[in-house]
Amino acid sequence: MTPAVVIVGPTPREFWIGFGRAFAGALIFAVPVLMTMEAWALGFHLHPLRLALLLVATVPTLVLLHKYGGFRRTVGLRDRIADAFVALFVAAIAASAILFIFGIVDADMPLREIVGKVAVQIVPGSLGASLARAQLGPGPLEEDAVPEPDYAGELFLMVVGALFLSVNIAPTEEVVLIAYKMDPWHEIALVVGTLGLMHVFVYELEFRGTHNPEPGAGFISIFFRYTIVGYCLVMLVNFYILWTFGRTDGVGFSETLSAVVVLSFPGALGAAVARLIL
């Protein structure tokens, strides 16, 4: 008879250490947007349904992300789902505390405005909380605790890396200003340069966690299956973020595409180094 396998969950001490790392991660990685004036204004002007949709989409993203990272070692899907909501909760607490200390929110404000300003901060904060064990833990994640991602997993991590950087930059006016100042040749050069940097970062510089392509895979296959597909996903993610933040409202196709190309520069760099932060 095969002996039963007993899965031992974390001790209370391990849980609170993980919770503390999550809080630290949420605070550290959300600082740029916490201290961005445009993000404060977005919380007041942003359409509630768009903000709610962003938060809803964040939940499955965090659940999948905890398969490869997380603020503590998880032992199953139920733990990952629980930790995703813990990450959201920790991000909300951290953002509320800092915005209150900064005087950005106070008890005299309408509840809708307070909720909006805090909710805008939850996405970067929850990603920071979810990446806390990889970044703030005592050492690299155990090899047996982190499954090697397949092709879909690699693309998912690229999306997370893009979201991680883009959501901190998208609220700023500089994205629109840069897009306005660029002509089509600048945009083409930026796309080509971004693709080149993406490919070099992932496959040439041998960073920690660099993806190892399939044996025998040639440059063309790798470039199109990973770099091109990854960049297209980055652009889709950034278009969604810009739409959520109202940057596409009343704007023509060419202006929207320019803003997406500009935001996809940091987004693609985040996608390229996604394995470094896990």
Legacy VTK file of the C-alpha trace (Angstrom):
# vtk DataFile Version 3.0
C-alpha trace
ASCII
DATASET POLYDATA
POINTS 278 float
0.000 0.000 0.000
1.340 3.392 -0.943
1.747 5.623 2.125
-0.365 8.765 2.199
1.439 11.983 1.378
0.913 14.638 4.000
1.305 18.235 2.851
2.393 20.474 5.679
1.308 24.077 5.473
3.270 27.058 6.734
3.735 27.639 10.447
2.278 30.833 11.989
5.768 32.351 12.045
6.299 31.564 8.348
2.905 33.076 7.531
3.618 36.351 9.344
7.072 36.579 7.794
5.434 36.140 4.388
2.796 38.718 5.294
5.516 41.184 6.296
7.370 40.606 3.030
4.130 41.155 1.136
3.600 44.491 2.881
7.191 45.531 2.171
6.887 44.479 -1.470
3.600 46.344 -1.904
5.110 49.467 -0.394
8.414 49.405 -2.269
7.093 48.585 -5.722
4.097 50.927 -5.524
6.091 53.985 -4.408
6.379 55.507 -7.927
2.625 55.576 -8.466
1.902 56.409 -4.813
3.852 59.633 -5.297
2.438 60.502 -8.735
-0.050 63.367 -8.856
-1.745 62.088 -12.020
-2.526 58.804 -10.252
-4.241 60.699 -7.425
-6.397 62.531 -9.976
-7.219 59.282 -11.783
-8.758 57.937 -8.617
-11.285 60.778 -8.736
-11.994 60.945 -12.490
-11.641 57.299 -13.546
-14.845 55.529 -14.562
-15.751 53.122 -11.721
-16.565 50.253 -14.088
-13.153 50.466 -15.770
-11.421 50.482 -12.406
-13.516 47.559 -11.188
-12.706 45.605 -14.363
-8.993 46.217 -13.815
-9.211 44.914 -10.252
-11.212 41.865 -11.354
-8.641 41.079 -14.062
-5.871 41.414 -11.475
-7.179 38.494 -9.384
-6.521 35.625 -11.876
-3.237 37.293 -12.801
-2.122 37.131 -9.165
-3.341 33.538 -8.794
-1.237 32.456 -11.774
1.687 34.577 -10.629
1.738 32.792 -7.257
2.436 29.591 -9.148
5.865 31.008 -10.025
6.488 33.400 -7.122
4.381 34.690 -4.276
5.209 36.100 -0.856
5.348 32.625 0.690
5.735 29.069 -0.509
2.327 27.718 -1.512
1.250 24.092 -1.704
-1.813 24.199 -3.937
-4.347 26.180 -5.922
-6.408 27.026 -2.841
-3.351 28.613 -1.219
-2.603 30.607 -4.376
-6.162 31.931 -4.517
-6.020 32.888 -0.840
-2.637 34.563 -1.296
-3.925 36.546 -4.279
-6.608 38.116 -2.097
-4.112 38.632 0.713
-1.873 40.504 -1.760
-4.807 42.731 -2.763
-5.669 43.352 0.892
-2.071 44.165 1.829
-1.748 46.516 -1.153
-4.943 48.315 -0.135
-3.757 48.711 3.475
-0.313 49.955 2.416
-1.754 52.435 -0.097
-4.381 53.714 2.349
-1.799 54.300 5.051
0.663 56.141 2.824
-1.966 58.272 1.065
-3.419 59.224 4.463
0.030 60.182 5.804
0.683 62.221 2.650
-2.630 64.008 3.141
-3.921 62.793 -0.233
-6.949 61.159 1.386
-8.715 62.155 4.563
-11.927 61.443 6.397
-13.671 64.502 4.936
-13.433 63.250 1.351
-16.359 61.461 -0.329
-16.089 57.700 -0.010
-16.042 57.279 -3.807
-12.966 59.505 -4.109
-11.120 57.679 -1.321
-11.910 54.277 -2.812
-10.870 55.444 -6.272
-7.520 56.847 -5.148
-6.681 53.720 -3.175
-7.916 51.332 -5.887
-5.588 52.851 -8.500
-2.663 51.891 -6.255
-3.786 48.324 -5.627
-2.591 46.807 -8.922
1.111 47.769 -8.632
1.007 47.174 -4.888
-0.467 43.685 -5.226
2.109 42.761 -7.864
4.845 43.975 -5.531
3.367 41.930 -2.692
3.198 38.849 -4.910
6.836 39.205 -5.945
8.065 39.782 -2.399
9.456 36.295 -1.749
11.609 36.374 -4.873
12.884 39.906 -4.249
12.927 40.199 -0.454
13.386 36.610 0.674
16.640 35.269 2.136
17.781 33.741 -1.156
16.702 32.508 -4.590
13.470 30.544 -4.698
13.877 26.823 -4.309
14.044 25.018 -7.634
11.437 22.457 -6.523
9.079 25.252 -5.481
9.031 27.044 -8.827
7.900 25.026 -11.855
9.651 25.655 -15.134
7.164 27.578 -17.276
6.131 26.184 -20.627
5.580 28.370 -23.705
2.286 29.762 -22.391
3.908 30.311 -18.998
6.756 32.270 -20.541
4.289 34.519 -22.356
2.308 34.978 -19.144
5.432 36.077 -17.267
6.138 38.555 -20.061
2.650 40.009 -19.583
3.247 40.315 -15.825
6.605 42.004 -16.395
4.998 44.470 -18.807
2.139 45.163 -16.413
4.591 45.628 -13.562
6.360 48.564 -15.216
3.621 49.974 -17.423
1.021 50.415 -14.701
3.438 52.689 -12.808
4.135 54.844 -15.855
0.778 54.920 -17.661
-0.857 57.490 -15.333
1.796 60.128 -16.086
1.351 62.907 -18.626
4.811 62.218 -20.026
3.537 59.229 -22.015
1.124 61.451 -23.939
3.708 64.228 -24.294
6.369 61.912 -25.713
3.842 60.379 -28.113
2.882 63.877 -29.286
6.508 64.887 -29.929
7.414 61.769 -31.941
6.911 61.523 -35.690
6.284 58.181 -37.504
10.006 57.592 -38.112
10.731 58.024 -34.422
7.999 55.522 -33.627
9.370 52.972 -36.111
12.850 53.400 -34.662
11.465 52.942 -31.141
9.640 49.727 -32.120
12.749 48.292 -33.806
14.982 49.324 -30.913
12.568 47.901 -28.355
12.389 44.562 -30.161
16.178 44.437 -30.343
16.598 45.199 -26.638
13.928 42.682 -25.732
15.636 39.899 -27.641
19.128 40.746 -26.416
18.049 40.990 -22.769
16.366 37.592 -22.859
18.653 35.510 -25.064
22.084 37.131 -25.307
23.135 38.655 -21.962
22.635 35.481 -19.873
20.886 37.134 -16.932
19.757 35.009 -13.992
16.593 33.150 -14.950
17.185 33.634 -18.670
14.889 31.482 -20.776
16.583 28.540 -22.447
15.055 27.985 -25.894
14.304 24.533 -27.193
17.342 22.608 -28.465
17.884 23.277 -32.150
15.631 26.322 -32.256
17.029 28.910 -34.653
17.136 32.687 -34.343
14.124 33.245 -36.616
11.962 30.773 -34.690
12.909 32.242 -31.296
12.557 35.819 -32.485
9.064 35.350 -33.884
7.678 32.903 -31.292
8.927 34.778 -28.237
10.110 38.309 -29.024
7.474 39.275 -31.602
4.603 37.489 -29.873
5.735 38.879 -26.518
5.883 42.417 -27.891
2.375 42.090 -29.359
1.100 40.982 -25.956
2.860 43.944 -24.354
1.111 46.293 -26.768
-2.279 44.735 -25.996
-1.665 45.047 -22.265
-0.624 48.666 -22.640
-3.609 49.507 -24.812
-5.861 48.066 -22.109
-4.085 50.059 -19.395
-4.334 53.290 -21.383
-8.019 52.615 -22.046
-8.613 51.929 -18.357
-6.954 55.202 -17.391
-8.945 57.129 -20.003
-5.942 57.955 -22.178
-7.712 56.768 -25.334
-10.953 58.683 -24.829
-11.616 61.150 -27.636
-8.264 60.341 -29.243
-7.720 59.170 -32.828
-6.197 55.862 -33.868
-2.758 57.284 -34.727
-2.479 59.145 -31.416
-3.550 56.045 -29.493
-1.063 53.866 -31.381
1.710 56.373 -30.633
0.918 56.275 -26.918
0.869 52.464 -26.982
4.270 52.373 -28.714
5.739 54.773 -26.155
4.351 52.864 -23.167
5.451 49.570 -24.723
9.098 50.637 -24.415
9.211 50.260 -20.615
6.585 47.517 -20.853
8.766 45.440 -23.185
11.791 45.893 -20.929
9.676 44.665 -18.040
8.574 41.693 -20.135
12.166 40.917 -21.097
13.415 40.816 -17.502
10.302 39.206 -16.020
12.252 36.062 -15.141
14.797 38.165 -13.231
12.209 39.306 -10.691
10.947 35.815 -9.980
LINES 1 279
278 0 1 2 3 4 5 6 7 8 9 10 11 12 13 14 15 16 17 18 19 20 21 22 23 24 25 26 27 28 29 30 31 32 33 34 35 36 37 38 39 40 41 42 43 44 45 46 47 48 49 50 51 52 53 54 55 56 57 58 59 60 61 62 63 64 65 66 67 68 69 70 71 72 73 74 75 76 77 78 79 80 81 82 83 84 85 86 87 88 89 90 91 92 93 94 95 96 97 98 99 100 101 102 103 104 105 106 107 108 109 110 111 112 113 114 115 116 117 118 119 120 121 122 123 124 125 126 127 128 129 130 131 132 133 134 135 136 137 138 139 140 141 142 143 144 145 146 147 148 149 150 151 152 153 154 155 156 157 158 159 160 161 162 163 164 165 166 167 168 169 170 171 172 173 174 175 176 177 178 179 180 181 182 183 184 185 186 187 188 189 190 191 192 193 194 195 196 197 198 199 200 201 202 203 204 205 206 207 208 209 210 211 212 213 214 215 216 217 218 219 220 221 222 223 224 225 226 227 228 229 230 231 232 233 234 235 236 237 238 239 240 241 242 243 244 245 246 247 248 249 250 251 252 253 254 255 256 257 258 259 260 261 262 263 264 265 266 267 268 269 270 271 272 273 274 275 276 277
